[in-house]
Each structure stands twice: as structure tokens, then as C-alpha cells.
Amino acid sequence: METLRTLPKFLIIGVQRVRTTWFRYNLTQHPEIFLVDCEINFFRENFRKGLDWYKSPFIRGNNYLAIGKKTPEYIYCKIA
């Protein structure tokens, strides 16, 4: 059976020193929330690695109601 690969349903974005790590920690205390352990920085640093690479850390979260990640650096990304 093929493993379902999913994407995050929410992001924690903020600048340094505004308690994003504290916020992440508190969310992980909920039994239905899964957050990856690392800051992936996909759109700023790892986009060339592709979507399958981006999805791989989220595999462990397939059985959770909400899946998310913390990447404070996204606050600096320009959309346009």
C-alpha cells in the first residue's frame, strides 16, 4: 500500500523573538495536531528539490486532524 503524502494545513509565521517556538510547543501538546520538527524553508531555500521532497516530512502526520509547520523566515518572502 502506498503511503499517503500530505501537505500542511497551517503555517506558523513570524519574526524572530515573538514566541513562535513557544506557540509551536503548545500546539504539539494537542493530540490531534502534528507539526514537523524542523524549519523546512521550502519556498526560500529548497524549492528546487521539488514537491515530493517538501511533502516527505509530513508523512508521519497522516493520521492527525491538523498538520502544520513553523517557518518564521516566510515573513520576509515577497509574493509579487
HTML snippet that shows the backbone in 3Dmol.js (N, CA, C, O; Angstrom):
<script src="https://3Dmol.org/build/3Dmol-min.js"></script>
<div id="view" style="width:600px;height:400px;position:relative"></div>
<script>
const pdb = `
ATOM      1  N   MET A   1       0.836  -1.187   0.000  1.00  0.00           N
ATOM      2  CA  MET A   1       0.000   0.000   0.000  1.00  0.00           C
ATOM      3  C   MET A   1       0.881   1.251   0.000  1.00  0.00           C
ATOM      4  O   MET A   1       1.832   1.350   0.775  1.00  0.00           O
ATOM      5  N   GLU A   2       0.563   2.180  -0.853  1.00  0.00           N
ATOM      6  CA  GLU A   2       1.352   3.409  -0.960  1.00  0.00           C
ATOM      7  C   GLU A   2       1.045   4.338   0.203  1.00  0.00           C
ATOM      8  O   GLU A   2      -0.113   4.494   0.591  1.00  0.00           O
ATOM      9  N   THR A   3       2.074   4.948   0.755  1.00  0.00           N
ATOM     10  CA  THR A   3       1.914   5.885   1.854  1.00  0.00           C
ATOM     11  C   THR A   3       1.347   7.203   1.337  1.00  0.00           C
ATOM     12  O   THR A   3       1.859   7.771   0.372  1.00  0.00           O
ATOM     13  N   LEU A   4       0.294   7.681   1.979  1.00  0.00           N
ATOM     14  CA  LEU A   4      -0.289   8.961   1.630  1.00  0.00           C
ATOM     15  C   LEU A   4       0.677  10.069   2.024  1.00  0.00           C
ATOM     16  O   LEU A   4       1.174  10.098   3.150  1.00  0.00           O
ATOM     17  N   ARG A   5       0.934  10.959   1.114  1.00  0.00           N
ATOM     18  CA  ARG A   5       1.780  12.115   1.426  1.00  0.00           C
ATOM     19  C   ARG A   5       0.895  13.348   1.435  1.00  0.00           C
ATOM     20  O   ARG A   5       0.149  13.598   0.488  1.00  0.00           O
ATOM     21  N   THR A   6       0.980  14.082   2.465  1.00  0.00           N
ATOM     22  CA  THR A   6       0.085  15.225   2.634  1.00  0.00           C
ATOM     23  C   THR A   6       0.876  16.517   2.791  1.00  0.00           C
ATOM     24  O   THR A   6       2.087  16.500   3.014  1.00  0.00           O
ATOM     25  N   LEU A   7       0.187  17.605   2.675  1.00  0.00           N
ATOM     26  CA  LEU A   7       0.774  18.927   2.848  1.00  0.00           C
ATOM     27  C   LEU A   7       0.252  19.537   4.141  1.00  0.00           C
ATOM     28  O   LEU A   7      -0.782  19.108   4.654  1.00  0.00           O
ATOM     29  N   PRO A   8       0.956  20.538   4.674  1.00  0.00           N
ATOM     30  CA  PRO A   8       0.475  21.172   5.907  1.00  0.00           C
ATOM     31  C   PRO A   8      -0.836  21.904   5.673  1.00  0.00           C
ATOM     32  O   PRO A   8      -1.109  22.409   4.584  1.00  0.00           O
ATOM     33  N   LYS A   9      -1.626  21.944   6.713  1.00  0.00           N
ATOM     34  CA  LYS A   9      -2.899  22.667   6.673  1.00  0.00           C
ATOM     35  C   LYS A   9      -2.754  24.070   7.255  1.00  0.00           C
ATOM     36  O   LYS A   9      -3.608  24.930   7.038  1.00  0.00           O
ATOM     37  N   PHE A  10      -1.664  24.299   7.999  1.00  0.00           N
ATOM     38  CA  PHE A  10      -1.432  25.625   8.557  1.00  0.00           C
ATOM     39  C   PHE A  10       0.071  25.858   8.706  1.00  0.00           C
ATOM     40  O   PHE A  10       0.862  24.916   8.760  1.00  0.00           O
ATOM     41  N   LEU A  11       0.440  27.135   8.772  1.00  0.00           N
ATOM     42  CA  LEU A  11       1.836  27.561   8.958  1.00  0.00           C
ATOM     43  C   LEU A  11       1.921  28.489  10.160  1.00  0.00           C
ATOM     44  O   LEU A  11       1.002  29.261  10.434  1.00  0.00           O
ATOM     45  N   ILE A  12       3.033  28.404  10.869  1.00  0.00           N
ATOM     46  CA  ILE A  12       3.341  29.376  11.911  1.00  0.00           C
ATOM     47  C   ILE A  12       4.405  30.292  11.310  1.00  0.00           C
ATOM     48  O   ILE A  12       5.517  29.855  11.014  1.00  0.00           O
ATOM     49  N   ILE A  13       4.057  31.551  11.135  1.00  0.00           N
ATOM     50  CA  ILE A  13       4.958  32.519  10.509  1.00  0.00           C
ATOM     51  C   ILE A  13       5.100  33.703  11.449  1.00  0.00           C
ATOM     52  O   ILE A  13       4.116  34.168  12.024  1.00  0.00           O
ATOM     53  N   GLY A  14       6.312  34.184  11.603  1.00  0.00           N
ATOM     54  CA  GLY A  14       6.545  35.347  12.454  1.00  0.00           C
ATOM     55  C   GLY A  14       8.001  35.743  12.390  1.00  0.00           C
ATOM     56  O   GLY A  14       8.812  35.059  11.766  1.00  0.00           O
ATOM     57  N   VAL A  15       8.322  36.807  13.010  1.00  0.00           N
ATOM     58  CA  VAL A  15       9.715  37.243  13.073  1.00  0.00           C
ATOM     59  C   VAL A  15      10.384  36.616  14.288  1.00  0.00           C
ATOM     60  O   VAL A  15       9.719  36.042  15.150  1.00  0.00           O
ATOM     61  N   GLN A  16      11.697  36.731  14.345  1.00  0.00           N
ATOM     62  CA  GLN A  16      12.419  36.181  15.477  1.00  0.00           C
ATOM     63  C   GLN A  16      12.015  36.897  16.765  1.00  0.00           C
ATOM     64  O   GLN A  16      11.680  38.081  16.769  1.00  0.00           O
ATOM     65  N   ARG A  17      12.059  36.133  17.857  1.00  0.00           N
ATOM     66  CA  ARG A  17      11.826  36.652  19.203  1.00  0.00           C
ATOM     67  C   ARG A  17      10.363  37.023  19.460  1.00  0.00           C
ATOM     68  O   ARG A  17      10.099  37.874  20.310  1.00  0.00           O
ATOM     69  N   VAL A  18       9.410  36.418  18.759  1.00  0.00           N
ATOM     70  CA  VAL A  18       7.988  36.702  19.025  1.00  0.00           C
ATOM     71  C   VAL A  18       7.249  35.451  19.486  1.00  0.00           C
ATOM     72  O   VAL A  18       6.027  35.364  19.366  1.00  0.00           O
ATOM     73  N   ARG A  19       7.999  34.483  20.015  1.00  0.00           N
ATOM     74  CA  ARG A  19       7.427  33.295  20.644  1.00  0.00           C
ATOM     75  C   ARG A  19       6.872  32.262  19.665  1.00  0.00           C
ATOM     76  O   ARG A  19       5.953  31.529  20.031  1.00  0.00           O
ATOM     77  N   THR A  20       7.388  32.169  18.433  1.00  0.00           N
ATOM     78  CA  THR A  20       6.910  31.141  17.512  1.00  0.00           C
ATOM     79  C   THR A  20       7.261  29.741  18.016  1.00  0.00           C
ATOM     80  O   THR A  20       6.478  28.811  17.817  1.00  0.00           O
ATOM     81  N   THR A  21       8.412  29.565  18.660  1.00  0.00           N
ATOM     82  CA  THR A  21       8.781  28.257  19.206  1.00  0.00           C
ATOM     83  C   THR A  21       7.853  27.894  20.365  1.00  0.00           C
ATOM     84  O   THR A  21       7.437  26.741  20.478  1.00  0.00           O
ATOM     85  N   TRP A  22       7.529  28.838  21.211  1.00  0.00           N
ATOM     86  CA  TRP A  22       6.596  28.613  22.306  1.00  0.00           C
ATOM     87  C   TRP A  22       5.221  28.230  21.766  1.00  0.00           C
ATOM     88  O   TRP A  22       4.580  27.309  22.272  1.00  0.00           O
ATOM     89  N   PHE A  23       4.776  28.942  20.740  1.00  0.00           N
ATOM     90  CA  PHE A  23       3.479  28.662  20.129  1.00  0.00           C
ATOM     91  C   PHE A  23       3.469  27.259  19.523  1.00  0.00           C
ATOM     92  O   PHE A  23       2.498  26.519  19.685  1.00  0.00           O
ATOM     93  N   ARG A  24       4.550  26.890  18.824  1.00  0.00           N
ATOM     94  CA  ARG A  24       4.662  25.554  18.251  1.00  0.00           C
ATOM     95  C   ARG A  24       4.607  24.494  19.345  1.00  0.00           C
ATOM     96  O   ARG A  24       3.894  23.499  19.214  1.00  0.00           O
ATOM     97  N   TYR A  25       5.354  24.703  20.417  1.00  0.00           N
ATOM     98  CA  TYR A  25       5.376  23.747  21.523  1.00  0.00           C
ATOM     99  C   TYR A  25       3.965  23.516  22.079  1.00  0.00           C
ATOM    100  O   TYR A  25       3.558  22.376  22.299  1.00  0.00           O
ATOM    101  N   ASN A  26       3.239  24.586  22.298  1.00  0.00           N
ATOM    102  CA  ASN A  26       1.898  24.454  22.851  1.00  0.00           C
ATOM    103  C   ASN A  26       0.947  23.742  21.897  1.00  0.00           C
ATOM    104  O   ASN A  26       0.098  22.972  22.346  1.00  0.00           O
ATOM    105  N   LEU A  27       1.062  23.973  20.619  1.00  0.00           N
ATOM    106  CA  LEU A  27       0.233  23.253  19.659  1.00  0.00           C
ATOM    107  C   LEU A  27       0.538  21.756  19.663  1.00  0.00           C
ATOM    108  O   LEU A  27      -0.370  20.941  19.502  1.00  0.00           O
ATOM    109  N   THR A  28       1.795  21.390  19.845  1.00  0.00           N
ATOM    110  CA  THR A  28       2.147  19.964  19.833  1.00  0.00           C
ATOM    111  C   THR A  28       1.613  19.223  21.050  1.00  0.00           C
ATOM    112  O   THR A  28       1.635  17.993  21.069  1.00  0.00           O
ATOM    113  N   GLN A  29       1.139  19.929  22.056  1.00  0.00           N
ATOM    114  CA  GLN A  29       0.556  19.274  23.219  1.00  0.00           C
ATOM    115  C   GLN A  29      -0.843  18.722  22.922  1.00  0.00           C
ATOM    116  O   GLN A  29      -1.366  17.903  23.677  1.00  0.00           O
ATOM    117  N   HIS A  30      -1.429  19.169  21.842  1.00  0.00           N
ATOM    118  CA  HIS A  30      -2.758  18.683  21.464  1.00  0.00           C
ATOM    119  C   HIS A  30      -2.622  17.351  20.723  1.00  0.00           C
ATOM    120  O   HIS A  30      -1.802  17.249  19.810  1.00  0.00           O
ATOM    121  N   PRO A  31      -3.395  16.334  21.086  1.00  0.00           N
ATOM    122  CA  PRO A  31      -3.235  15.003  20.496  1.00  0.00           C
ATOM    123  C   PRO A  31      -3.626  14.889  19.021  1.00  0.00           C
ATOM    124  O   PRO A  31      -3.292  13.893  18.380  1.00  0.00           O
ATOM    125  N   GLU A  32      -4.321  15.877  18.473  1.00  0.00           N
ATOM    126  CA  GLU A  32      -4.740  15.801  17.075  1.00  0.00           C
ATOM    127  C   GLU A  32      -3.965  16.738  16.158  1.00  0.00           C
ATOM    128  O   GLU A  32      -4.324  16.908  14.993  1.00  0.00           O
ATOM    129  N   ILE A  33      -2.897  17.349  16.685  1.00  0.00           N
ATOM    130  CA  ILE A  33      -2.090  18.280  15.895  1.00  0.00           C
ATOM    131  C   ILE A  33      -0.685  17.716  15.718  1.00  0.00           C
ATOM    132  O   ILE A  33      -0.049  17.290  16.683  1.00  0.00           O
ATOM    133  N   PHE A  34      -0.214  17.718  14.488  1.00  0.00           N
ATOM    134  CA  PHE A  34       1.140  17.266  14.161  1.00  0.00           C
ATOM    135  C   PHE A  34       1.905  18.428  13.550  1.00  0.00           C
ATOM    136  O   PHE A  34       1.424  19.073  12.618  1.00  0.00           O
ATOM    137  N   LEU A  35       3.097  18.693  14.073  1.00  0.00           N
ATOM    138  CA  LEU A  35       3.995  19.684  13.480  1.00  0.00           C
ATOM    139  C   LEU A  35       5.337  19.023  13.222  1.00  0.00           C
ATOM    140  O   LEU A  35       5.828  18.259  14.053  1.00  0.00           O
ATOM    141  N   VAL A  36       5.933  19.316  12.069  1.00  0.00           N
ATOM    142  CA  VAL A  36       7.251  18.772  11.785  1.00  0.00           C
ATOM    143  C   VAL A  36       8.265  19.394  12.731  1.00  0.00           C
ATOM    144  O   VAL A  36       8.067  20.503  13.227  1.00  0.00           O
ATOM    145  N   ASP A  37       9.353  18.673  12.976  1.00  0.00           N
ATOM    146  CA  ASP A  37      10.365  19.099  13.945  1.00  0.00           C
ATOM    147  C   ASP A  37      11.296  20.184  13.424  1.00  0.00           C
ATOM    148  O   ASP A  37      11.899  20.913  14.212  1.00  0.00           O
ATOM    149  N   CYS A  38      11.417  20.299  12.124  1.00  0.00           N
ATOM    150  CA  CYS A  38      12.422  21.214  11.569  1.00  0.00           C
ATOM    151  C   CYS A  38      11.759  22.356  10.799  1.00  0.00           C
ATOM    152  O   CYS A  38      10.589  22.274  10.426  1.00  0.00           O
ATOM    153  N   GLU A  39      12.514  23.398  10.576  1.00  0.00           N
ATOM    154  CA  GLU A  39      12.077  24.500   9.730  1.00  0.00           C
ATOM    155  C   GLU A  39      12.527  24.173   8.308  1.00  0.00           C
ATOM    156  O   GLU A  39      13.723  24.185   8.018  1.00  0.00           O
ATOM    157  N   ILE A  40      11.589  23.884   7.434  1.00  0.00           N
ATOM    158  CA  ILE A  40      11.895  23.363   6.103  1.00  0.00           C
ATOM    159  C   ILE A  40      12.373  24.451   5.141  1.00  0.00           C
ATOM    160  O   ILE A  40      13.225  24.185   4.293  1.00  0.00           O
ATOM    161  N   ASN A  41      11.849  25.656   5.256  1.00  0.00           N
ATOM    162  CA  ASN A  41      12.242  26.773   4.380  1.00  0.00           C
ATOM    163  C   ASN A  41      12.164  26.391   2.904  1.00  0.00           C
ATOM    164  O   ASN A  41      13.071  26.693   2.128  1.00  0.00           O
ATOM    165  N   PHE A  42      11.089  25.734   2.530  1.00  0.00           N
ATOM    166  CA  PHE A  42      10.940  25.237   1.161  1.00  0.00           C
ATOM    167  C   PHE A  42      10.946  26.350   0.123  1.00  0.00           C
ATOM    168  O   PHE A  42      11.694  26.274  -0.852  1.00  0.00           O
ATOM    169  N   PHE A  43      10.144  27.361   0.307  1.00  0.00           N
ATOM    170  CA  PHE A  43       9.990  28.379  -0.721  1.00  0.00           C
ATOM    171  C   PHE A  43      11.185  29.319  -0.830  1.00  0.00           C
ATOM    172  O   PHE A  43      11.398  29.914  -1.886  1.00  0.00           O
ATOM    173  N   ARG A  44      11.958  29.466   0.223  1.00  0.00           N
ATOM    174  CA  ARG A  44      13.134  30.348   0.179  1.00  0.00           C
ATOM    175  C   ARG A  44      14.412  29.621  -0.210  1.00  0.00           C
ATOM    176  O   ARG A  44      15.240  30.181  -0.929  1.00  0.00           O
ATOM    177  N   GLU A  45      14.594  28.375   0.253  1.00  0.00           N
ATOM    178  CA  GLU A  45      15.879  27.712   0.098  1.00  0.00           C
ATOM    179  C   GLU A  45      15.846  26.365  -0.623  1.00  0.00           C
ATOM    180  O   GLU A  45      16.850  25.957  -1.206  1.00  0.00           O
ATOM    181  N   ASN A  46      14.714  25.674  -0.592  1.00  0.00           N
ATOM    182  CA  ASN A  46      14.686  24.292  -1.076  1.00  0.00           C
ATOM    183  C   ASN A  46      13.681  24.029  -2.183  1.00  0.00           C
ATOM    184  O   ASN A  46      13.344  22.873  -2.440  1.00  0.00           O
ATOM    185  N   PHE A  47      13.201  25.058  -2.838  1.00  0.00           N
ATOM    186  CA  PHE A  47      12.180  24.900  -3.864  1.00  0.00           C
ATOM    187  C   PHE A  47      12.638  23.988  -5.009  1.00  0.00           C
ATOM    188  O   PHE A  47      11.830  23.246  -5.569  1.00  0.00           O
ATOM    189  N   ARG A  48      13.913  24.037  -5.355  1.00  0.00           N
ATOM    190  CA  ARG A  48      14.446  23.208  -6.454  1.00  0.00           C
ATOM    191  C   ARG A  48      14.379  21.722  -6.152  1.00  0.00           C
ATOM    192  O   ARG A  48      14.438  20.903  -7.070  1.00  0.00           O
ATOM    193  N   LYS A  49      14.259  21.360  -4.880  1.00  0.00           N
ATOM    194  CA  LYS A  49      14.209  19.943  -4.510  1.00  0.00           C
ATOM    195  C   LYS A  49      12.869  19.300  -4.859  1.00  0.00           C
ATOM    196  O   LYS A  49      12.758  18.074  -4.867  1.00  0.00           O
ATOM    197  N   GLY A  50      11.866  20.099  -5.142  1.00  0.00           N
ATOM    198  CA  GLY A  50      10.590  19.594  -5.618  1.00  0.00           C
ATOM    199  C   GLY A  50       9.551  19.338  -4.537  1.00  0.00           C
ATOM    200  O   GLY A  50       9.851  19.304  -3.343  1.00  0.00           O
ATOM    201  N   LEU A  51       8.320  19.160  -5.000  1.00  0.00           N
ATOM    202  CA  LEU A  51       7.192  18.993  -4.095  1.00  0.00           C
ATOM    203  C   LEU A  51       7.245  17.675  -3.319  1.00  0.00           C
ATOM    204  O   LEU A  51       6.837  17.634  -2.159  1.00  0.00           O
ATOM    205  N   ASP A  52       7.737  16.605  -3.935  1.00  0.00           N
ATOM    206  CA  ASP A  52       7.838  15.340  -3.202  1.00  0.00           C
ATOM    207  C   ASP A  52       8.789  15.473  -2.020  1.00  0.00           C
ATOM    208  O   ASP A  52       8.531  14.917  -0.953  1.00  0.00           O
ATOM    209  N   TRP A  53       9.886  16.204  -2.199  1.00  0.00           N
ATOM    210  CA  TRP A  53      10.815  16.448  -1.090  1.00  0.00           C
ATOM    211  C   TRP A  53      10.114  17.231   0.019  1.00  0.00           C
ATOM    212  O   TRP A  53      10.273  16.927   1.201  1.00  0.00           O
ATOM    213  N   TYR A  54       9.338  18.238  -0.374  1.00  0.00           N
ATOM    214  CA  TYR A  54       8.626  19.072   0.600  1.00  0.00           C
ATOM    215  C   TYR A  54       7.603  18.257   1.390  1.00  0.00           C
ATOM    216  O   TYR A  54       7.447  18.467   2.593  1.00  0.00           O
ATOM    217  N   LYS A  55       6.917  17.346   0.739  1.00  0.00           N
ATOM    218  CA  LYS A  55       5.885  16.535   1.383  1.00  0.00           C
ATOM    219  C   LYS A  55       6.459  15.498   2.345  1.00  0.00           C
ATOM    220  O   LYS A  55       5.779  15.110   3.295  1.00  0.00           O
ATOM    221  N   SER A  56       7.670  15.046   2.130  1.00  0.00           N
ATOM    222  CA  SER A  56       8.203  13.901   2.882  1.00  0.00           C
ATOM    223  C   SER A  56       8.205  14.068   4.409  1.00  0.00           C
ATOM    224  O   SER A  56       7.927  13.081   5.089  1.00  0.00           O
ATOM    225  N   PRO A  57       8.491  15.225   4.996  1.00  0.00           N
ATOM    226  CA  PRO A  57       8.454  15.321   6.460  1.00  0.00           C
ATOM    227  C   PRO A  57       7.046  15.193   7.053  1.00  0.00           C
ATOM    228  O   PRO A  57       6.898  14.955   8.252  1.00  0.00           O
ATOM    229  N   PHE A  58       6.027  15.350   6.227  1.00  0.00           N
ATOM    230  CA  PHE A  58       4.661  15.343   6.714  1.00  0.00           C
ATOM    231  C   PHE A  58       4.029  13.954   6.713  1.00  0.00           C
ATOM    232  O   PHE A  58       2.897  13.796   7.169  1.00  0.00           O
ATOM    233  N   ILE A  59       4.733  12.953   6.213  1.00  0.00           N
ATOM    234  CA  ILE A  59       4.196  11.591   6.141  1.00  0.00           C
ATOM    235  C   ILE A  59       3.744  11.109   7.516  1.00  0.00           C
ATOM    236  O   ILE A  59       2.685  10.494   7.643  1.00  0.00           O
ATOM    237  N   ARG A  60       4.526  11.379   8.524  1.00  0.00           N
ATOM    238  CA  ARG A  60       4.178  10.920   9.882  1.00  0.00           C
ATOM    239  C   ARG A  60       2.894  11.545  10.400  1.00  0.00           C
ATOM    240  O   ARG A  60       2.320  11.045  11.367  1.00  0.00           O
ATOM    241  N   GLY A  61       2.437  12.607   9.794  1.00  0.00           N
ATOM    242  CA  GLY A  61       1.236  13.291  10.254  1.00  0.00           C
ATOM    243  C   GLY A  61      -0.050  12.855   9.588  1.00  0.00           C
ATOM    244  O   GLY A  61      -1.100  13.456   9.816  1.00  0.00           O
ATOM    245  N   ASN A  62       0.012  11.816   8.766  1.00  0.00           N
ATOM    246  CA  ASN A  62      -1.171  11.394   8.018  1.00  0.00           C
ATOM    247  C   ASN A  62      -2.379  11.082   8.890  1.00  0.00           C
ATOM    248  O   ASN A  62      -3.508  11.263   8.433  1.00  0.00           O
ATOM    249  N   ASN A  63      -2.197  10.629  10.108  1.00  0.00           N
ATOM    250  CA  ASN A  63      -3.312  10.234  10.966  1.00  0.00           C
ATOM    251  C   ASN A  63      -3.778  11.341  11.907  1.00  0.00           C
ATOM    252  O   ASN A  63      -4.607  11.091  12.782  1.00  0.00           O
ATOM    253  N   TYR A  64      -3.268  12.543  11.745  1.00  0.00           N
ATOM    254  CA  TYR A  64      -3.640  13.658  12.606  1.00  0.00           C
ATOM    255  C   TYR A  64      -4.705  14.524  11.933  1.00  0.00           C
ATOM    256  O   TYR A  64      -4.808  14.557  10.707  1.00  0.00           O
ATOM    257  N   LEU A  65      -5.482  15.213  12.739  1.00  0.00           N
ATOM    258  CA  LEU A  65      -6.520  16.089  12.224  1.00  0.00           C
ATOM    259  C   LEU A  65      -5.923  17.332  11.554  1.00  0.00           C
ATOM    260  O   LEU A  65      -6.393  17.761  10.500  1.00  0.00           O
ATOM    261  N   ALA A  66      -4.898  17.898  12.163  1.00  0.00           N
ATOM    262  CA  ALA A  66      -4.257  19.100  11.641  1.00  0.00           C
ATOM    263  C   ALA A  66      -2.755  18.876  11.538  1.00  0.00           C
ATOM    264  O   ALA A  66      -2.127  18.339  12.451  1.00  0.00           O
ATOM    265  N   ILE A  67      -2.194  19.293  10.418  1.00  0.00           N
ATOM    266  CA  ILE A  67      -0.764  19.153  10.158  1.00  0.00           C
ATOM    267  C   ILE A  67      -0.214  20.541   9.854  1.00  0.00           C
ATOM    268  O   ILE A  67      -0.787  21.281   9.055  1.00  0.00           O
ATOM    269  N   GLY A  68       0.900  20.892  10.494  1.00  0.00           N
ATOM    270  CA  GLY A  68       1.452  22.217  10.265  1.00  0.00           C
ATOM    271  C   GLY A  68       2.959  22.249  10.352  1.00  0.00           C
ATOM    272  O   GLY A  68       3.617  21.233  10.577  1.00  0.00           O
ATOM    273  N   LYS A  69       3.484  23.436  10.169  1.00  0.00           N
ATOM    274  CA  LYS A  69       4.923  23.648  10.280  1.00  0.00           C
ATOM    275  C   LYS A  69       5.201  25.076  10.701  1.00  0.00           C
ATOM    276  O   LYS A  69       4.368  25.969  10.547  1.00  0.00           O
ATOM    277  N   LYS A  70       6.400  25.264  11.239  1.00  0.00           N
ATOM    278  CA  LYS A  70       6.845  26.586  11.684  1.00  0.00           C
ATOM    279  C   LYS A  70       8.009  27.018  10.807  1.00  0.00           C
ATOM    280  O   LYS A  70       9.036  26.342  10.744  1.00  0.00           O
ATOM    281  N   THR A  71       7.845  28.133  10.140  1.00  0.00           N
ATOM    282  CA  THR A  71       8.916  28.704   9.331  1.00  0.00           C
ATOM    283  C   THR A  71       8.846  30.217   9.449  1.00  0.00           C
ATOM    284  O   THR A  71       8.243  30.875   8.601  1.00  0.00           O
ATOM    285  N   PRO A  72       9.454  30.781  10.492  1.00  0.00           N
ATOM    286  CA  PRO A  72       9.388  32.225  10.688  1.00  0.00           C
ATOM    287  C   PRO A  72       9.952  33.043   9.525  1.00  0.00           C
ATOM    288  O   PRO A  72       9.525  34.178   9.311  1.00  0.00           O
ATOM    289  N   GLU A  73      10.896  32.491   8.776  1.00  0.00           N
ATOM    290  CA  GLU A  73      11.509  33.250   7.688  1.00  0.00           C
ATOM    291  C   GLU A  73      10.532  33.599   6.572  1.00  0.00           C
ATOM    292  O   GLU A  73      10.815  34.495   5.777  1.00  0.00           O
ATOM    293  N   TYR A  74       9.400  32.922   6.490  1.00  0.00           N
ATOM    294  CA  TYR A  74       8.432  33.235   5.437  1.00  0.00           C
ATOM    295  C   TYR A  74       7.889  34.648   5.563  1.00  0.00           C
ATOM    296  O   TYR A  74       7.346  35.178   4.593  1.00  0.00           O
ATOM    297  N   ILE A  75       8.016  35.266   6.711  1.00  0.00           N
ATOM    298  CA  ILE A  75       7.553  36.630   6.895  1.00  0.00           C
ATOM    299  C   ILE A  75       8.292  37.582   5.942  1.00  0.00           C
ATOM    300  O   ILE A  75       7.787  38.654   5.610  1.00  0.00           O
ATOM    301  N   TYR A  76       9.481  37.179   5.511  1.00  0.00           N
ATOM    302  CA  TYR A  76      10.304  38.018   4.641  1.00  0.00           C
ATOM    303  C   TYR A  76      10.136  37.720   3.159  1.00  0.00           C
ATOM    304  O   TYR A  76      10.723  38.413   2.329  1.00  0.00           O
ATOM    305  N   CYS A  77       9.351  36.710   2.803  1.00  0.00           N
ATOM    306  CA  CYS A  77       9.163  36.340   1.399  1.00  0.00           C
ATOM    307  C   CYS A  77       8.268  37.363   0.701  1.00  0.00           C
ATOM    308  O   CYS A  77       7.257  37.801   1.249  1.00  0.00           O
ATOM    309  N   LYS A  78       8.651  37.726  -0.489  1.00  0.00           N
ATOM    310  CA  LYS A  78       7.854  38.647  -1.280  1.00  0.00           C
ATOM    311  C   LYS A  78       6.954  37.837  -2.217  1.00  0.00           C
ATOM    312  O   LYS A  78       7.418  36.921  -2.896  1.00  0.00           O
ATOM    313  N   ILE A  79       5.694  38.174  -2.245  1.00  0.00           N
ATOM    314  CA  ILE A  79       4.739  37.447  -3.071  1.00  0.00           C
ATOM    315  C   ILE A  79       4.783  37.942  -4.507  1.00  0.00           C
ATOM    316  O   ILE A  79       4.732  37.138  -5.438  1.00  0.00           O
ATOM    317  N   ALA A  80       4.876  39.224  -4.698  1.00  0.00           N
ATOM    318  CA  ALA A  80       4.854  39.766  -6.055  1.00  0.00           C
ATOM    319  C   ALA A  80       6.196  40.315  -6.439  1.00  0.00           C
ATOM    320  O   ALA A  80       6.363  40.814  -7.551  1.00  0.00           O
TER     321      ALA A  80
END
`;
const viewer = $3Dmol.createViewer("view");
viewer.addModel(pdb, "pdb");
viewer.setStyle({}, {cartoon: {color: "spectrum"}});
viewer.zoomTo();
viewer.render();
</script>
